[in-house]
Amino acid sequence: MTGRTTVAHRILQFNEELAETTLELPPGFTVINPFNGPQKERVREVTTAFYHKYYDDDRPRRLVLGSSPARRGTAVTGVPFEDAKLLEDETGVDVDGYAVSRPSADFLHDVISRYGGRGKFYADFVMSFVCPLGLVRTNSKGKEVNCNYYENKKLLELLGSFLVDALKRQLAFGVDASVCYCIGSGENFAYLTKVNEGQRFFRRIVPLEHPRFITQYNRDREEEFAEKYLSAFRGQGD
């Protein structure tokens, strides 16, 4: 052993640490943790195959950070922003039995393809979250719905130290901290910017509109937003 580990090893170790994480939340809120949930063995198989496929090296990459995993997205696969069906189709990883197709994943799939494909994209970036565990809340009808860490003042207060520690641990992947891309140009960007002012994690943070906002409310502007993503990722306009 040389003492140096690969990016894949560091990310998978981070996931194992998340599997052991417990969080105190306000009443009505629940954590969705794919790494210790009912499909944890399947998630471990998928994530191990994915990260060894694309991250078995020690080169620095830039972080792309969303807010938190969606309960029917990353909370299913364990791979940030990767839809289960696309994982199966595009990487050869067998995730049969729980494939979920989502417009957000389709938008990012298109951007990644235009960037140069998965091999090129994942050689340059690591996709993750400010809050790397999923959150749901029980609505007035008694149903669980997706929730973001910043939606409730008490929730954010309880999660604060976990969020900062999670960012520190993700920087330990060996990332290029000159720039971070924030998916979610509203409250996610505002919170990450505030934390960064105190912690100085990144030299610069670039906000990008969330794919859900694009695909649900600005379908006719998808091309414009895709070009914005590509321009940012390629470092144009720096």
C-alpha positions in Angstrom: 0.0 0.0 0.0 1.3 3.5 -0.8 -0.9 5.3 1.7 -2.8 7.1 -1.1 -6.4 6.2 -1.8 -8.5 6.7 -4.8 -11.4 9.2 -5.1 -13.7 6.1 -5.3 -12.4 4.8 -2.0 -12.9 8.1 -0.3 -16.5 8.6 -1.5 -17.4 5.0 -0.6 -15.9 5.5 2.8 -18.0 8.7 3.2 -21.1 6.6 2.3 -20.2 4.0 5.0 -19.9 6.8 7.5 -23.3 8.1 6.4 -24.7 4.7 7.0 -23.8 5.0 10.7 -25.2 8.6 11.0 -28.2 9.4 13.1 -29.8 12.8 13.2 -32.1 14.5 15.6 -35.1 16.1 13.6 -38.2 18.0 14.6 -41.5 16.1 14.9 -43.0 15.3 11.5 -39.6 15.0 9.7 -37.7 11.8 8.8 -34.3 10.9 7.4 -34.1 8.8 4.2 -30.7 7.1 4.3 -30.1 4.8 1.3 -26.9 3.5 2.9 -28.7 1.8 5.9 -32.2 1.4 4.5 -34.0 -1.7 3.4 -32.1 -1.9 0.1 -28.7 -1.0 1.6 -26.9 -4.1 0.1 -28.2 -3.3 -3.4 -27.2 0.4 -2.9 -23.7 -0.7 -1.8 -23.4 -2.9 -4.9 -24.6 -0.1 -7.3 -22.4 2.6 -5.7 -19.3 0.4 -5.5 -19.6 -0.5 -9.2 -20.3 3.2 -10.2 -17.5 4.8 -8.3 -14.9 2.2 -9.2 -16.0 2.7 -12.8 -15.5 6.4 -12.9 -13.4 7.4 -9.9 -10.6 4.8 -9.6 -7.9 7.5 -9.6 -6.6 10.4 -7.5 -7.2 13.4 -9.8 -8.9 16.4 -8.3 -12.4 17.2 -9.4 -14.9 20.0 -8.8 -17.9 19.6 -6.7 -21.5 20.0 -8.0 -23.8 20.3 -5.0 -27.5 19.9 -4.8 -29.6 20.4 -1.7 -30.4 16.8 -0.6 -31.4 13.5 -2.2 -34.9 13.1 -3.4 -36.8 10.1 -1.9 -37.4 8.6 -5.3 -34.1 9.6 -6.8 -30.7 9.4 -5.0 -32.4 7.9 -2.0 -33.1 4.9 -4.2 -29.8 4.6 -6.0 -27.2 6.1 -3.6 -25.6 7.9 -6.6 -26.3 11.7 -6.7 -28.6 12.9 -9.5 -28.3 9.5 -11.3 -31.7 8.1 -12.1 -31.9 4.3 -11.6 -32.9 3.5 -15.2 -30.2 5.7 -16.6 -27.6 4.1 -14.3 -28.6 0.7 -15.8 -28.7 1.9 -19.4 -25.6 4.1 -19.4 -23.2 2.4 -17.0 -24.1 -1.3 -17.3 -24.8 -1.4 -13.5 -27.8 -3.7 -12.9 -30.4 -1.8 -10.9 -33.3 -3.8 -12.2 -36.3 -3.8 -9.9 -36.3 -0.2 -8.7 -35.8 2.0 -11.8 -37.4 5.4 -11.6 -37.3 7.8 -14.5 -37.3 11.5 -13.6 -37.3 14.6 -15.8 -34.5 16.2 -13.6 -32.2 13.2 -14.3 -33.1 13.4 -18.0 -32.1 17.1 -18.1 -28.7 16.4 -16.4 -28.3 13.3 -18.6 -28.5 15.6 -21.7 -26.1 18.1 -20.2 -23.6 15.4 -19.3 -23.9 13.8 -22.8 -23.2 17.2 -24.4 -20.3 17.9 -22.1 -18.6 14.8 -23.6 -20.3 11.8 -21.9 -20.1 10.2 -18.6 -16.4 9.3 -18.7 -15.4 12.9 -19.5 -17.9 14.5 -17.1 -17.1 12.3 -14.1 -13.4 12.7 -14.7 -13.9 16.4 -14.0 -16.7 16.5 -11.4 -18.1 14.9 -8.3 -21.9 15.3 -7.8 -23.2 15.4 -4.3 -25.3 17.4 -1.8 -25.1 20.0 0.9 -27.2 17.6 2.9 -26.1 14.1 1.8 -29.1 12.3 3.4 -32.6 12.6 2.2 -35.4 14.3 4.2 -39.1 13.9 4.1 -41.9 15.5 6.1 -45.4 14.4 6.8 -47.9 16.8 5.2 -51.4 17.7 6.4 -52.8 14.6 4.6 -50.5 12.3 6.5 -48.3 11.6 3.4 -44.6 11.8 3.3 -43.2 14.3 0.8 -39.8 15.5 -0.1 -38.3 18.2 2.1 -35.2 20.4 1.8 -32.9 21.1 4.8 -33.7 24.8 4.6 -37.5 24.6 4.6 -37.9 24.7 8.4 -36.0 27.0 10.8 -35.8 24.3 13.6 -34.8 21.6 11.1 -31.9 23.8 9.8 -30.8 24.6 13.3 -30.6 20.9 14.3 -28.9 20.0 11.0 -26.4 22.9 11.0 -23.3 21.1 12.5 -24.0 18.0 10.4 -24.1 20.0 7.2 -20.9 21.8 7.8 -19.1 18.6 8.8 -20.5 16.8 5.7 -19.0 19.6 3.5 -15.7 19.3 5.2 -15.7 15.5 4.6 -16.6 15.9 1.0 -13.7 18.3 0.5 -11.5 15.5 1.7 -12.3 13.6 -1.5 -9.5 15.7 -2.8 -11.5 18.2 -4.7 -10.5 21.3 -6.7 -11.9 24.0 -4.3 -11.3 26.9 -6.7 -15.0 26.7 -7.7 -18.1 24.8 -6.6 -21.3 24.6 -8.6 -24.5 24.9 -6.6 -27.7 23.3 -8.1 -30.4 25.4 -6.8 -29.9 29.2 -7.3 -32.2 30.2 -4.4 -32.1 29.0 -0.8 -29.5 26.3 -1.4 -27.2 28.8 -2.9 -27.9 31.3 -0.2 -27.1 28.8 2.6 -24.0 27.5 0.9 -22.8 31.0 0.4 -23.4 31.9 4.0 -21.5 28.8 5.2 -18.7 29.5 2.8 -18.3 33.1 4.1 -17.3 31.6 7.5 -15.5 28.4 6.4 -13.8 29.5 3.2 -14.4 26.1 1.6 -14.5 27.4 -1.9 -12.9 30.3 -3.7 -16.1 30.8 -5.7 -19.6 29.3 -5.9 -21.6 29.3 -9.2 -25.4 29.0 -8.9 -27.3 27.0 -11.4 -31.1 26.7 -11.6 -32.5 23.4 -10.3 -33.5 20.9 -13.1 -36.9 20.5 -11.5 -37.5 24.3 -11.8 -36.4 24.1 -15.4 -38.4 21.0 -16.5 -41.6 21.8 -14.6 -41.8 25.6 -15.0 -39.5 26.5 -17.9 -39.8 23.7 -20.4 -39.6 26.1 -23.3 -36.2 27.4 -22.0 -34.5 24.1 -21.5 -32.0 24.7 -24.2 -31.0 28.1 -22.7 -30.5 26.5 -19.3 -28.6 23.6 -20.7 -26.2 26.0 -22.4 -25.8 27.9 -19.1 -24.8 24.6 -17.3 -22.4 23.7 -20.1 -20.8 27.2 -20.1 -20.3 27.1 -16.4 -18.9 23.6 -16.4 -16.5 24.5 -19.2 -15.3 27.5 -17.3 -16.5 30.0 -19.8 -17.1 33.5 -18.5 -14.6 33.1 -15.6 
